[in-house]
Amino acid sequence: MRWPNFADVQSSLQKFYEPAGFAPAWVTGSHPIPPALSLIAMFRDAEQKGLNPEDYDASRWDGRIHALNDSSNGPAVARFDVALTICAMRYVSALRIGRINPRYLAHQLSVEQKKYDLASFLRNQVMTSSNLKATLDGIEPPFPAYRRTEQALARYIELARRDDGEKLPAVKKTIEPGQPYKGVPRLVRFLQLVGDLPQSASYPPDAEIYDAPLVDAVRNFQRRHGLDEDGRLGAATIRQINVPLHDRLRQLQLTLERWRWLPTEFSAPPVIVNIPDFQLRALDAGNNAVFRMRVVVGRAMRTQTPVFSAEMTHVIFRPYWNVPRSILRNELLPLIQRNRGYLASKNYEVTTYDGRVVSTGQTSDEVLAQLRAGKLMVRQRPGPDNALGLVKLVFPNQNDVYLHDTPSTRLFSRSRRDFSHGCIRVEKPAELAAWALRSNPVWTPERVQQAMQSGEDNVTVNLARRVPVFIVYGTAFAYENGDVHFLDDIYGFDARLVAALASGYPYP
């Protein structure tokens, strides 16, 4: 076997063979049974699932089958049978929960509830299935976006085979529409290959002028790659076009792996926030997006938004902002030291930890000392200038991360939106709050707007039906319209996952 250390499935292997007295399961006489041949075909086609076929000995099965046909001795049968069982268990597990445990990468997701009894699953589902493909399709994530990612992967596998890999020439100065550029022929071929430029667009092989419709195609490419859609050929755009399509395959493969970490059953349609895409999607009962909006996430360098799942339990209208201790220490205290009236000017107040107001005006030496010692806290009073805006959507978690409104709406126009301290600012807070409260009959969209604009301060409304929230990280996302977006690995999580996958089975 390519990965002969089978510690990852050893106990399942014992459980699989023991009830049958350790008799071969996949061989009759000297021939593999039909389910065995179906599995081997799937191992060979594992690339279509974002997996490595050689992890499941794809190139070795012909030799093993040949050895079976040439021999009726026990060792050849045993080697074939055990290898097939190990590969089948690994393949099923990879489709169900992924290969890498997300906890190994410090993500706060758990796959434990999704794990199968692999011995029982092979005996009762795989070996008895009349349609093995349908059986195994049924164990994969239920999200349409996952299936779209699989389809995108199949497409990009073919595109990578067809692409000649030529690089666009670098530029010292941004190429504007109407200007000459020696890379135009390659640009035309590439953008037609990936679908941003229609096949009907006609350019001579020696074209050198960068003009329409090529400019519109570049804008479409920029939109799909998280760039400013200005239609200009600058260094960043050329760098993204020059990324090898095999690297795009890797992004799609990693995204499929991450989809497999998510729950497959949940109490209600979830909200999914994809960090590198800077997008939030609310799903319906069929896991299709009913709406999406832009978000601002944690800064890449210092305050990354964590990957985790939780359940939204309540909404707070016109909330206070309790300033986290780290922000108070690192940002506010130096400002207060220089200007004792700073807190009052920004609508902050100093309180005890049980909410009793200590100071709303000038910060005295005594109060400043207690703030430094962590004996008092600071909060910002409700209102349109509050850092949380006019509504906060809470899903209790160990990170104290939540969704919220913001007065800084200008940031939503940026192509890259990692500006927060870790919490997630949403572009359409009233729409999201009304959707979250849709099972609370009295909370119509109109009442939500009224509560935000002129209602009482700090009003908590418990959700009649909790909403699962998944904070995920995928640098390739297949949109509903068929477009595939490729995003920067802003937190370096792709690089860490690639390193973990390089180890082979048994994966961490």
GUGUDO-95736 format. One line per 8 residues: number of its first residue (from 1); for each residue x, y, z of C-alpha. Coordinates in Angstrom, 3 decimals, m for minus. Layout:
NUM> X,Y,Z ~ ...
END
This chain:
1> 0.000,0.000,0.000 ~ 1.079,3.561,m0.516 ~ 0.210,4.305,3.127 ~ 0.691,0.979,4.926 ~ 0.305,2.405,8.437 ~ m3.405,1.793,9.016 ~ m3.588,2.866,12.663 ~ m6.412,5.219,11.645
9> m8.759,2.284,10.837 ~ m7.203,m0.620,12.721 ~ m10.016,m1.066,15.249 ~ m12.629,m0.759,12.466 ~ m10.754,m3.356,10.422 ~ m10.894,m5.849,13.311 ~ m14.596,m5.157,13.760 ~ m15.245,m5.630,10.025
17> m13.647,m9.082,9.710 ~ m14.315,m10.589,13.140 ~ m18.045,m11.428,12.725 ~ m17.281,m13.450,9.562 ~ m14.394,m15.297,11.104 ~ m11.888,m13.205,9.174 ~ m13.046,m14.645,5.840 ~ m12.425,m12.559,2.692
25> m15.186,m10.026,2.090 ~ m14.415,m8.752,m1.414 ~ m13.262,m11.872,m3.261 ~ m15.103,m14.961,m4.474 ~ m12.709,m17.639,m5.618 ~ m10.080,m15.622,m7.435 ~ m12.311,m12.771,m8.590 ~ m13.339,m9.480,m6.924
33> m17.068,m9.146,m6.304 ~ m18.929,m6.307,m8.135 ~ m18.929,m3.854,m5.178 ~ m15.149,m4.245,m4.987 ~ m14.775,m3.329,m8.652 ~ m17.109,m0.345,m8.174 ~ m14.999,0.889,m5.269 ~ m11.795,0.515,m7.275
41> m13.331,2.594,m10.075 ~ m14.173,5.290,m7.523 ~ m10.640,5.236,m6.121 ~ m9.285,5.834,m9.615 ~ m11.701,8.736,m10.070 ~ m11.047,10.269,m6.634 ~ m9.608,13.427,m8.208 ~ m13.168,14.400,m9.131
49> m13.943,14.514,m5.399 ~ m10.915,16.650,m4.616 ~ m9.035,13.639,m3.233 ~ m5.722,12.077,m4.255 ~ m6.344,8.792,m6.127 ~ m3.001,7.411,m4.942 ~ m4.154,7.745,m1.340 ~ m6.439,4.832,m2.250
57> m3.788,2.921,m4.262 ~ m5.420,3.796,m7.608 ~ m2.466,2.652,m9.721 ~ m1.980,m0.617,m7.815 ~ m5.326,m2.333,m8.280 ~ m4.646,m3.756,m11.749 ~ m1.591,m5.536,m10.382 ~ m3.526,m6.846,m7.402
65> m6.373,m8.138,m9.588 ~ m3.823,m9.788,m11.877 ~ m2.207,m11.452,m8.836 ~ m5.632,m12.757,m7.790 ~ m6.291,m14.246,m11.217 ~ m2.886,m15.946,m11.251 ~ m3.173,m17.377,m7.782 ~ m5.594,m19.158,m5.553
73> m3.360,m18.961,m2.485 ~ m4.449,m17.283,0.710 ~ m1.794,m14.527,0.908 ~ m2.768,m12.927,m2.423 ~ m6.451,m12.932,m1.482 ~ m5.723,m11.603,2.001 ~ m3.513,m8.790,0.699 ~ m6.151,m7.733,m1.828
81> m9.036,m7.950,0.642 ~ m7.405,m6.084,3.499 ~ m6.028,m3.374,1.212 ~ m9.483,m2.844,m0.287 ~ m11.116,m2.640,3.130 ~ m8.569,m0.100,4.378 ~ m8.881,2.047,1.246 ~ m12.683,1.838,1.334
89> m12.790,2.942,4.975 ~ m10.446,5.827,4.290 ~ m12.387,6.873,1.185 ~ m15.763,6.793,2.956 ~ m14.355,8.704,5.914 ~ m12.751,11.309,3.624 ~ m16.070,11.978,1.873 ~ m17.971,12.098,5.157
97> m15.760,14.144,7.489 ~ m12.707,15.117,5.446 ~ m9.182,13.833,5.858 ~ m7.828,16.376,8.373 ~ m9.464,16.897,11.753 ~ m10.258,20.635,11.853 ~ m9.206,20.706,15.511 ~ m5.661,19.928,14.375
105> m5.697,23.307,12.591 ~ m7.130,25.057,15.684 ~ m10.548,25.476,14.053 ~ m13.435,25.177,16.478 ~ m15.431,22.671,14.446 ~ m16.137,19.096,15.485 ~ m16.671,16.141,13.144 ~ m17.255,13.629,15.947
113> m21.053,13.603,15.557 ~ m20.696,12.820,11.847 ~ m18.391,9.825,12.115 ~ m19.646,6.491,10.848 ~ m19.140,3.053,12.309 ~ m17.020,2.205,9.279 ~ m17.205,m1.579,9.701 ~ m20.996,m1.494,9.866
121> m21.262,1.001,7.016 ~ m19.185,m1.170,4.668 ~ m21.078,m4.348,5.567 ~ m24.598,m2.916,5.565 ~ m24.440,m0.073,3.049 ~ m21.553,m0.502,0.638 ~ m21.533,m4.279,0.133 ~ m25.322,m4.446,m0.277
129> m25.817,m1.326,m2.410 ~ m27.342,m1.688,m5.856 ~ m26.148,1.826,m6.716 ~ m22.899,2.503,m4.911 ~ m22.395,5.932,m6.456 ~ m25.768,7.101,m5.106 ~ m25.008,5.572,m1.717 ~ m21.711,7.433,m1.392
137> m23.120,10.644,m2.870 ~ m25.597,10.552,0.008 ~ m22.891,10.737,2.670 ~ m21.398,13.978,1.341 ~ m22.385,17.476,2.551 ~ m25.979,18.465,1.672 ~ m25.122,21.953,0.486 ~ m25.732,22.912,m3.169
145> m22.570,25.027,m2.941 ~ m20.608,21.853,m2.236 ~ m21.978,20.197,m5.372 ~ m21.249,23.333,m7.363 ~ m17.672,23.199,m6.073 ~ m17.382,19.581,m7.255 ~ m18.660,20.622,m10.665 ~ m16.225,23.532,m10.765
153> m13.394,21.168,m9.867 ~ m14.268,18.855,m12.771 ~ m14.315,21.854,m15.098 ~ m10.981,23.208,m13.882 ~ m9.351,19.771,m14.142 ~ m10.188,19.908,m17.841 ~ m9.143,23.562,m18.190 ~ m5.791,22.834,m16.562
161> m5.197,20.064,m19.096 ~ m5.998,22.383,m21.998 ~ m4.116,25.480,m20.835 ~ m0.623,26.057,m22.205 ~ 0.479,27.837,m19.017 ~ 1.941,30.872,m20.785 ~ 2.489,33.860,m18.475 ~ 1.383,37.395,m19.243
169> 4.308,39.793,m19.474 ~ 4.780,42.014,m16.429 ~ 4.182,45.750,m16.745 ~ 5.949,48.695,m15.186 ~ 2.902,50.895,m15.648 ~ m0.773,49.912,m15.540 ~ m2.258,49.246,m18.978 ~ m5.315,51.404,m19.611
177> m8.129,50.532,m22.054 ~ m7.100,51.451,m25.584 ~ m3.361,51.112,m24.945 ~ m1.035,48.570,m26.580 ~ 0.008,45.448,m24.654 ~ 2.071,42.551,m25.984 ~ 0.183,40.076,m23.856 ~ m3.165,40.588,m25.610
185> m3.104,37.248,m27.548 ~ m2.454,35.249,m24.381 ~ m5.002,37.338,m22.465 ~ m7.652,36.539,m25.101 ~ m6.895,32.800,m25.021 ~ m6.898,32.625,m21.245 ~ m10.069,34.625,m20.632 ~ m11.941,32.627,m23.263
193> m10.690,29.412,m21.678 ~ m11.983,30.306,m18.191 ~ m15.203,31.837,m19.523 ~ m14.764,35.537,m18.799 ~ m14.507,36.397,m22.504 ~ m17.185,34.965,m24.850 ~ m15.983,32.509,m27.470 ~ m17.636,34.736,m30.054
201> m15.182,37.564,m29.321 ~ m12.822,37.718,m32.293 ~ m9.234,38.961,m32.047 ~ m6.464,38.427,m34.636 ~ m3.552,36.263,m33.419 ~ m1.221,39.283,m33.423 ~ m3.601,41.729,m31.680 ~ m1.832,44.255,m29.447
209> m4.487,46.778,m28.403 ~ m6.198,46.231,m25.071 ~ m9.791,47.264,m25.788 ~ m13.420,46.151,m25.488 ~ m14.721,43.450,m25.150 ~ m11.443,42.354,m23.529 ~ m11.757,45.153,m20.956 ~ m15.174,43.870,m19.860
217> m13.782,40.359,m19.606 ~ m10.987,41.601,m17.343 ~ m13.566,43.330,m15.150 ~ m15.400,40.032,m14.810 ~ m12.148,38.263,m13.959 ~ m11.350,40.942,m11.365 ~ m14.766,40.548,m9.771 ~ m14.255,36.776,m9.468
225> m10.842,37.200,m7.869 ~ m11.561,39.821,m5.220 ~ m9.933,42.684,m7.140 ~ m11.151,46.196,m7.818 ~ m13.280,46.023,m10.965 ~ m11.592,48.866,m12.840 ~ m10.834,47.050,m16.112 ~ m7.200,48.110,m15.931
233> m4.288,45.728,m16.313 ~ m2.198,46.417,m13.252 ~ 0.321,44.267,m11.429 ~ m2.280,42.675,m9.113 ~ m4.567,41.638,m11.971 ~ m1.715,40.236,m14.050 ~ m0.426,38.340,m11.013 ~ m3.836,36.684,m10.523
241> m4.148,35.782,m14.207 ~ m0.691,34.199,m14.055 ~ m1.632,31.871,m11.186 ~ m1.366,28.346,m12.662 ~ m4.714,26.616,m13.085 ~ m3.307,23.687,m11.077 ~ m3.161,26.096,m8.112 ~ m6.833,26.881,m8.704
249> m7.517,23.149,m8.585 ~ m5.837,23.034,m5.206 ~ m8.050,25.847,m3.910 ~ m11.159,23.958,m4.997 ~ m9.867,20.744,m3.401 ~ m9.203,22.506,m0.096 ~ m12.648,24.085,m0.138 ~ m14.281,20.659,m0.617
257> m12.291,19.398,2.365 ~ m13.612,22.245,4.491 ~ m17.236,21.733,3.422 ~ m16.924,18.177,4.790 ~ m16.160,19.502,8.265 ~ m19.598,21.136,8.593 ~ m22.645,19.506,10.192 ~ m24.983,17.690,7.819
265> m28.015,18.032,10.061 ~ m29.106,21.188,11.846 ~ m32.138,22.527,13.673 ~ m32.983,25.245,11.132 ~ m31.605,26.718,7.885 ~ m28.201,28.196,8.707 ~ m26.270,31.369,8.093 ~ m22.860,30.829,6.492
273> m20.100,33.436,6.567 ~ m17.140,32.726,4.291 ~ m14.191,34.728,5.583 ~ m12.003,35.053,2.440 ~ m15.078,35.824,0.296 ~ m16.249,38.516,2.757 ~ m19.818,37.290,2.196 ~ m22.711,36.106,4.369
281> m25.390,33.796,2.981 ~ m28.689,32.895,4.618 ~ m29.979,29.512,3.471 ~ m33.459,28.063,3.075 ~ m34.692,24.568,3.962 ~ m33.052,23.193,0.812 ~ m29.739,24.828,1.752 ~ m30.011,27.296,m1.124
289> m29.103,30.927,m0.490 ~ m32.147,33.158,m0.046 ~ m29.989,36.259,0.199 ~ m26.390,37.263,0.656 ~ m24.573,40.369,1.786 ~ m21.089,41.729,2.200 ~ m19.349,41.500,5.536 ~ m16.259,42.899,7.228
297> m14.161,40.304,9.079 ~ m11.175,40.324,11.434 ~ m7.838,41.760,10.402 ~ m5.448,39.235,8.880 ~ m2.423,40.332,10.871 ~ m3.788,40.700,14.396 ~ m7.448,39.922,15.011 ~ m8.498,37.056,12.766
305> m12.106,35.888,12.865 ~ m12.067,32.244,14.056 ~ m13.567,29.303,12.169 ~ m16.360,27.732,14.231 ~ m20.073,26.976,14.448 ~ m22.687,28.027,16.982 ~ m26.412,28.755,17.270 ~ m27.880,32.245,17.189
313> m30.129,32.656,20.223 ~ m31.090,36.323,20.404 ~ m30.966,39.757,18.827 ~ m30.186,42.977,20.696 ~ m31.577,46.213,19.322 ~ m29.696,49.440,19.994 ~ m27.016,47.608,22.010 ~ m24.290,48.835,24.290
321> m20.791,48.015,23.165 ~ m18.819,46.517,26.012 ~ m15.259,47.288,24.996 ~ m13.107,44.127,25.130 ~ m10.239,44.256,27.571 ~ m7.649,43.941,24.790 ~ m9.043,46.955,22.921 ~ m9.302,48.962,26.136
329> m5.706,48.169,27.049 ~ m4.102,48.571,23.632 ~ m6.177,51.337,22.073 ~ m8.329,53.305,24.517 ~ m6.046,53.677,27.535 ~ m3.316,55.548,25.584 ~ m6.006,57.888,24.202 ~ m7.487,58.463,27.667
337> m4.017,59.200,29.069 ~ m3.534,61.953,26.486 ~ m7.078,63.322,26.702 ~ m9.095,62.765,29.873 ~ m12.252,63.864,28.041 ~ m11.856,61.266,25.281 ~ m14.433,58.784,26.622 ~ m17.092,61.448,27.063
345> m16.493,62.810,23.551 ~ m17.101,59.380,22.025 ~ m20.208,58.558,24.100 ~ m18.426,56.039,26.334 ~ m19.008,55.482,30.024 ~ m17.021,53.693,32.708 ~ m18.879,50.986,34.618 ~ m18.381,48.199,37.102
353> m18.624,44.637,35.768 ~ m22.226,44.400,36.966 ~ m23.205,47.467,34.910 ~ m23.179,50.252,37.532 ~ m22.092,53.537,35.918 ~ m18.997,55.041,37.568 ~ m18.102,57.887,35.231 ~ m19.532,59.588,32.123
361> m17.306,62.674,31.999 ~ m13.640,63.443,32.539 ~ m11.624,60.371,33.538 ~ m9.992,60.902,36.925 ~ m6.617,59.519,37.960 ~ m8.364,57.067,40.273 ~ m10.699,55.780,37.552 ~ m7.809,55.536,35.077
369> m5.814,53.480,37.576 ~ m8.747,51.110,38.112 ~ m9.186,50.743,34.343 ~ m5.508,49.855,33.995 ~ m5.836,47.308,36.782 ~ m8.843,45.696,35.105 ~ m11.201,46.580,37.973 ~ m13.533,48.660,35.794
377> m14.748,48.408,32.209 ~ m15.791,50.788,29.442 ~ m18.894,50.593,27.317 ~ m20.253,52.781,24.537 ~ m23.822,53.976,24.908 ~ m26.437,52.928,22.299 ~ m27.090,55.018,19.232 ~ m26.275,55.345,15.545
385> m22.608,56.103,16.273 ~ m22.152,53.040,18.469 ~ m19.460,50.694,17.125 ~ m22.076,47.914,16.917 ~ m24.553,50.127,15.108 ~ m28.226,49.562,15.850 ~ m28.451,45.775,16.124 ~ m26.340,42.878,17.342
393> m27.045,39.230,16.489 ~ m25.702,36.885,19.152 ~ m24.658,33.219,18.880 ~ m22.889,32.477,22.191 ~ m19.359,31.165,21.702 ~ m16.029,31.098,23.488 ~ m14.613,33.757,21.155 ~ m17.288,36.373,21.941
401> m17.732,36.846,18.187 ~ m21.077,38.070,16.866 ~ m22.705,39.700,13.833 ~ m23.541,43.378,14.043 ~ m24.444,46.598,12.301 ~ m21.836,49.343,11.900 ~ m21.713,53.091,11.343 ~ m18.673,52.584,9.064
409> m20.622,51.553,5.979 ~ m17.960,52.875,3.568 ~ m15.851,49.761,4.213 ~ m18.384,47.573,2.402 ~ m17.348,49.134,m0.905 ~ m13.810,47.789,m0.552 ~ m12.868,44.614,m2.443 ~ m10.879,43.317,0.551
417> m12.721,43.698,3.842 ~ m10.659,42.486,6.800 ~ m10.816,45.487,9.110 ~ m12.523,44.364,12.325 ~ m11.270,43.190,15.712 ~ m12.708,39.719,15.000 ~ m16.466,40.250,15.061 ~ m18.370,40.404,11.788
425> m19.989,43.577,10.490 ~ m22.902,43.029,8.108 ~ m23.957,45.172,5.172 ~ m27.746,44.748,5.586 ~ m28.369,44.398,9.309 ~ m32.126,45.061,9.253 ~ m32.684,42.415,6.560 ~ m30.633,39.877,8.484
433> m32.361,40.632,11.794 ~ m35.814,40.303,10.213 ~ m34.794,36.964,8.651 ~ m33.433,35.675,11.970 ~ m36.699,36.703,13.684 ~ m38.991,35.287,10.988 ~ m40.305,32.651,13.426 ~ m41.270,35.409,15.886
441> m44.648,36.465,14.377 ~ m44.783,39.989,15.833 ~ m41.313,40.888,14.570 ~ m42.103,42.044,11.064 ~ m39.466,43.842,8.958 ~ m41.253,47.110,9.772 ~ m41.035,46.487,13.508 ~ m37.361,45.577,13.174
449> m36.706,48.899,11.462 ~ m38.639,50.770,14.141 ~ m36.723,49.010,16.936 ~ m33.440,49.973,15.333 ~ m34.229,53.570,14.507 ~ m36.394,54.789,17.395 ~ m36.973,51.954,19.840 ~ m35.747,51.580,23.383
457> m32.069,51.043,24.046 ~ m30.514,47.633,24.658 ~ m33.630,45.521,23.998 ~ m33.037,41.764,23.799 ~ m35.379,39.583,21.727 ~ m34.968,35.821,22.004 ~ m35.369,33.869,18.779 ~ m38.376,31.556,18.692
465> m36.221,29.241,16.568 ~ m32.462,29.199,16.920 ~ m30.369,29.745,13.793 ~ m27.170,27.745,13.175 ~ m24.230,29.963,12.233 ~ m21.207,28.572,10.391 ~ m18.093,30.710,10.121 ~ m16.065,29.028,7.381
473> m12.925,29.575,5.344 ~ m12.861,28.731,1.644 ~ m10.671,30.468,m0.928 ~ m12.706,29.061,m3.825 ~ m16.457,29.522,m3.935 ~ m18.835,28.396,m6.693 ~ m21.609,30.957,m6.966 ~ m25.224,30.246,m7.836
481> m24.862,31.804,m11.316 ~ m22.068,29.384,m12.237 ~ m19.195,31.789,m11.614 ~ m16.274,30.457,m9.586 ~ m14.606,32.996,m7.311 ~ m11.004,32.534,m6.186 ~ m9.909,34.507,m3.135 ~ m6.638,35.303,m1.427
489> m5.555,33.069,1.452 ~ m5.689,36.078,3.778 ~ m5.115,34.143,7.011 ~ m2.697,31.557,5.604 ~ m5.124,28.725,6.428 ~ m4.807,27.143,2.979 ~ m1.046,26.880,3.407 ~ m1.486,25.150,6.772
497> m4.014,22.700,5.351 ~ m1.742,21.884,2.403 ~ 1.082,21.147,4.845 ~ m1.163,18.829,6.886 ~ m2.319,16.966,3.772 ~ 1.274,16.424,2.649 ~ 1.785,13.936,5.495 ~ m0.478,11.248,4.003
505> m2.460,8.584,5.859 ~ m3.001,8.357,8.743 ~ m3.791,12.058,8.512 ~ m3.757,14.156,11.694
END
